[in-house]
Amino acid sequence: MIETEFAQYREQLKEQAKQYGIEFEMYLQFSGMTLEQFEEQGRKDAEARLKVTLVIEAIAKAEKFEVTDEDVQARKVKLAGMYNMQVEDIDKYLTRNMLELDIQNEKAYNFVLESAKRV
């Protein structure tokens, strides 16, 4: 799982570098990192992100957050606006299950934040 998360992160950065018109290695130089340092830090970061994700998913499952049709529609509208797409086109890229999981995780994240504020 860590390797998959790290590989996705690395690909994101490569795409960002390409958008800026530079090679990935040059991007690393600008960041002041060697490839080895990037990979070491990237794997640590990937592990940390995975731990947070797994905890949030466990909370969402334990709390059994409900997702309504209105929640799903609102998420589609939000995503369509973010990506300058038609709402109907969201269905081409994301299944209802993917949207529901995302919404449940967001509810779990907000639940944790609200709980922390009360402490």
Residue pairs with C-beta under 8 A, 6 or more apart in sequence:
1 50
2 43
2 46
2 47
2 50
3 43
3 46
5 46
5 47
5 49
5 50
6 39
6 42
6 43
6 45
6 46
9 42
9 45
9 46
10 42
13 24
13 27
14 24
16 27
17 23
17 24
17 26
17 27
20 27
22 30
25 35
28 34
28 35
28 38
31 38
33 41
53 105
56 105
56 108
56 109
56 112
57 105
57 108
59 108
59 111
59 112
60 101
60 104
60 105
60 107
60 108
63 107
63 108
63 111
65 103
65 104
65 107
65 108
65 111
67 99
67 100
67 103
67 104
67 107
71 103
72 96
72 99
72 100
72 103
73 87
75 99
75 102
75 103
76 87
76 90
76 91
76 99
77 87
79 85
79 90
79 94
80 86
80 87
80 89
80 90
